[in-house]
């Protein structure tokens, strides 16, 4: 377990497109953390609760992440943390009560400072973990903004296809907005290509475009679209336990290694006085994302 002077890295996983691998990204990180006995806290901020269902299917919880968003409630954050079947992995689950706090009116939540609801609770527990990861809904609602305000880094999963890149510009604008106004340490960790189909030439071509335009902001690790990923989630068994010798388990290990390396590199740049660097998509098919509404 991390000592009290070693703060865990806090990451938000976010894209406005559904089905691009946000929850799978968290699952892969948890798989590699569990294998290496690194402590990870998964925070399910999605009203669908898919991550919660995979980790604690039989739980009878009366409170989850929504308790942190309720102005009338002041829960002890550690009381919301549930153990999973894996000693290294804990979760703050999503419950049906989260839906009423999944607000879309940015002016309303900023006036009430609800977007800062996760800052102090995360600060209170991050010393217990090597990694804290938010699984966010596919929209820039209150819970997504609150996660960004409490995080160090953002991972944006996307598909190597035009429709998978839609929403990227809005996420990038949200990172800029939150960093400028509420959380100066927030940085983009990178764009993670997920659900990649190697046999499809158009995805190969689009992956090359993504790497050209995002440059170093694109993860080297690519998450392929393989059935074993889905089977691991369906069976509720972390991948490194489910199929430890598989190529899919190796993807989980490489992803955790790259997340750690990227975070360390960005921290060194920050300490050396370099500002956050976000590569915005430009040109060709990615220009269509510029038509999406930015944050004011």
C-alpha positions in Angstrom: 0.0 0.0 0.0 1.3 3.5 -0.8 2.7 5.5 2.1 1.0 8.7 3.2 3.6 10.8 1.4 3.1 9.1 -2.0 0.0 10.4 -3.7 -1.7 8.2 -6.2 -2.2 9.4 -9.8 -5.8 10.4 -10.5 -7.0 9.9 -14.1 -10.3 10.6 -15.8 -11.3 8.4 -18.8 -13.6 10.4 -21.0 -15.0 10.6 -24.5 -18.4 11.9 -25.7 -18.9 8.9 -28.0 -20.3 5.8 -26.4 -18.9 2.4 -27.1 -15.3 3.5 -27.7 -13.7 1.6 -24.8 -13.9 3.9 -21.7 -14.9 1.1 -19.3 -12.6 -1.4 -21.0 -9.7 1.0 -20.4 -10.4 1.1 -16.7 -10.8 -2.7 -16.6 -7.4 -3.1 -18.3 -5.7 -0.8 -15.9 -7.3 -2.6 -13.0 -6.2 -6.0 -14.4 -2.5 -4.9 -14.6 -2.6 -3.2 -11.2 -4.0 -6.3 -9.6 -1.4 -8.6 -11.1 1.4 -6.3 -9.8 -0.2 -5.7 -6.4 -0.5 -2.0 -7.1 -3.4 -0.4 -5.3 -6.1 1.0 -7.6 -9.4 2.8 -6.8 -12.0 2.7 -9.6 -14.7 5.3 -9.4 -17.8 4.6 -11.5 -19.2 8.0 -12.5 -21.4 6.6 -15.3 -25.1 6.2 -14.6 -25.1 2.9 -16.5 -23.0 1.4 -13.8 -21.3 -1.2 -16.0 -18.0 -1.0 -14.1 -19.8 -1.4 -10.8 -21.7 -4.4 -12.1 -18.5 -6.1 -13.2 -16.7 -5.6 -9.9 -19.5 -5.9 -7.3 -22.4 -7.7 -8.9 -24.0 -8.9 -5.6 -23.5 -5.7 -3.7 -26.4 -4.1 -1.7 -25.2 -0.5 -1.5 -27.3 2.3 -0.2 -24.8 5.0 -1.2 -22.3 5.4 -4.0 -20.6 8.3 -5.8 -23.8 10.3 -5.9 -23.4 10.9 -2.1 -20.4 13.1 -2.9 -22.5 15.3 -5.2 -25.4 15.9 -2.8 -25.1 19.3 -1.0 -27.2 17.9 1.8 -24.9 15.1 2.5 -21.3 15.1 3.9 -20.2 11.5 3.7 -16.8 10.2 4.8 -15.2 9.2 1.5 -13.7 6.1 2.8 -17.1 4.8 3.8 -18.2 4.8 0.2 -15.3 2.6 -0.9 -16.2 -1.1 -1.5 -13.7 -3.9 -1.7 -13.8 -6.1 -4.8 -12.8 -9.8 -5.2 -9.3 -8.5 -5.8 -7.2 -7.3 -2.8 -5.5 -4.5 -4.8 -8.7 -3.1 -6.4 -11.4 -1.1 -4.7 -14.4 0.7 -6.1 -16.7 3.6 -5.4 -19.8 2.4 -7.2 -22.4 4.0 -9.3 -26.0 3.5 -8.0 -29.4 4.5 -9.5 -29.3 7.7 -7.3 -26.6 9.2 -9.5 -29.0 10.0 -12.3 -30.5 13.0 -10.5 -27.1 14.6 -10.2 -26.1 14.0 -13.9 -26.9 17.6 -14.6 -26.4 19.3 -17.9 -26.7 23.0 -16.9 -23.2 24.2 -16.5 -24.2 27.5 -15.1 -26.3 25.9 -12.4 -23.6 23.6 -11.1 -20.8 26.2 -11.3 -22.9 28.6 -9.3 -23.3 26.0 -6.6 -19.7 24.8 -6.9 -20.9 21.2 -7.5 -18.2 20.7 -10.0 -15.7 20.7 -7.1 -17.5 18.0 -5.3 -14.9 15.3 -5.9 -11.8 17.4 -5.1 -11.6 17.0 -1.4 -12.9 13.4 -1.2 -10.3 12.3 -3.8 -7.5 14.2 -2.0 -8.6 12.4 1.2 -8.1 8.9 -0.2 -5.5 9.1 -3.0 -2.7 8.5 -0.5 -4.1 4.9 -0.1 -3.7 4.1 -3.8 -1.2 4.0 -6.6 -3.9 4.8 -9.2 -7.4 6.4 -8.9 -9.4 6.2 -12.2 -12.8 7.7 -13.0 -15.0 6.0 -15.6 -17.1 8.8 -17.0 -20.4 8.9 -19.0 -20.3 9.8 -22.7 -21.3 13.4 -22.1 -19.9 16.6 -20.5 -22.4 16.6 -17.6 -21.7 17.5 -13.9 -20.1 14.2 -13.0 -17.6 14.5 -15.9 -16.6 18.0 -15.0 -16.3 17.1 -11.3 -14.0 14.2 -12.3 -11.8 16.5 -14.4 -11.6 19.0 -11.5 -10.3 16.3 -9.2 -7.9 14.6 -11.7 -4.2 14.9 -12.7 -4.6 13.5 -16.2 -7.2 12.6 -18.9 -7.2 9.6 -21.2 -9.5 9.9 -24.3 -10.3 6.5 -25.8 -11.4 6.5 -29.4 -11.9 4.3 -32.3 -9.7 4.4 -35.4 -12.7 5.4 -37.5 -14.2 8.8 -38.3 -17.3 8.3 -36.1 -15.1 7.3 -33.2 -13.3 10.6 -33.2 -16.5 12.7 -32.9 -16.5 14.4 -29.5 -12.7 14.7 -29.2 -12.7 18.4 -29.7 -15.2 19.0 -27.0 -13.2 16.9 -24.5 -10.1 18.8 -25.4 -11.9 22.1 -24.9 -13.2 20.9 -21.5 -9.7 20.0 -20.4 -8.5 23.5 -21.4 -11.5 25.1 -19.6 -11.1 23.1 -16.4 -7.3 23.6 -16.3 -7.6 27.3 -16.8 -10.3 27.9 -14.2 -10.4 25.1 -11.6 -7.5 22.6 -11.8 -4.2 23.9 -13.1 -2.5 20.5 -12.8 -4.9 18.8 -15.2 -3.2 17.5 -18.4 -4.1 15.3 -21.3 -2.3 12.0 -20.9 -3.2 10.9 -24.4 -5.6 9.6 -27.0 -5.9 5.8 -26.7 -7.0 3.9 -29.9 -9.4 1.2 -28.8 -11.5 -1.5 -30.4 -9.0 -1.6 -33.2 -9.7 -4.0 -36.0 -6.4 -4.9 -37.6 -7.9 -6.6 -40.6 -9.8 -3.5 -41.7 -7.8 -1.4 -44.1 -9.8 1.8 -43.4 -8.9 1.5 -39.7 -5.2 1.1 -40.5 -5.4 4.2 -42.6 -7.3 6.2 -40.0 -4.8 5.1 -37.3 -2.0 6.6 -39.4 -4.0 9.8 -39.7 -4.5 9.9 -35.9 -0.8 9.4 -35.2 0.1 12.1 -37.8 -2.3 14.7 -36.4 -2.1 14.0 -32.7 1.6 13.1 -32.7 3.0 12.2 -29.3 -0.4 12.7 -27.8 -1.4 9.3 -29.2 -0.7 6.3 -27.1 1.7 3.8 -28.6 -0.4 1.1 -27.0 -3.4 0.1 -29.2 -6.3 -1.9 -27.7 -7.5 -4.4 -30.4 -11.1 -5.5 -30.8 -10.7 -9.0 -29.5 -13.4 -11.3 -28.0 -11.4 -12.1 -24.9 -11.7 -8.5 -23.6 -15.4 -8.8 -23.6 -15.4 -12.3 -22.2 -13.3 -11.2 -19.3 -15.8 -8.4 -18.4 -18.8 -10.7 -18.9 -17.2 -13.3 -16.6 -16.3 -10.5 -14.1 -12.7 -11.8 -13.9 -9.9 -9.4 -14.5 -8.0 -10.1 -17.6 -4.7 -11.0 -16.0 -6.5 -13.6 -13.9 -8.9 -14.7 -16.6 -6.2 -15.4 -19.3 -2.8 -14.4 -17.9 -0.8 -15.8 -20.9 -2.9 -14.1 -23.5 -2.1 -11.3 -25.9 -4.9 -9.4 -24.4 -3.4 -9.6 -20.9 -0.1 -8.3 -22.4 -2.1 -5.3 -23.8 -3.2 -4.5 -20.2 0.4 -4.6 -19.0 1.7 -2.4 -21.8 -1.1 0.1 -21.2 -0.3 0.4 -17.5 3.4 0.8 -18.3 2.7 3.5 -20.8 0.3 5.3 -18.5 3.0 5.4 -15.8 5.7 6.5 -18.2 3.5 9.3 -19.7 2.5 10.6 -16.3 6.1 10.7 -15.1 7.2 12.4 -18.3 4.5 15.1 -18.0 5.3 15.6 -14.3 9.0 16.1 -15.1 8.0 18.6 -17.7 5.7 20.4 -15.3 8.4 20.6 -12.6 10.9 21.9 -15.2 8.5 24.8 -15.9 7.0 23.5 -19.1 3.2 24.1 -19.5 0.7 21.4 -20.4 0.8 20.4 -24.0 -2.4 19.4 -25.8 -2.3 18.5 -29.4 -5.5 19.5 -31.1 -6.6 17.5 -34.1 -6.3 19.2 -37.5 -6.9 18.5 -41.1 -8.6 15.7 -43.1 -11.4 13.8 -41.5 -10.7 15.1 -38.1 -11.6 18.6 -39.1 -15.2 17.7 -38.8 -14.8 17.5 -35.0 -14.2 21.3 -35.1 -17.9 21.8 -35.8 -18.8 20.6 -32.4 -19.7 23.3 -29.8 -16.8 24.4 -27.6 -17.1 25.5 -24.0 -17.5 29.2 -23.4 
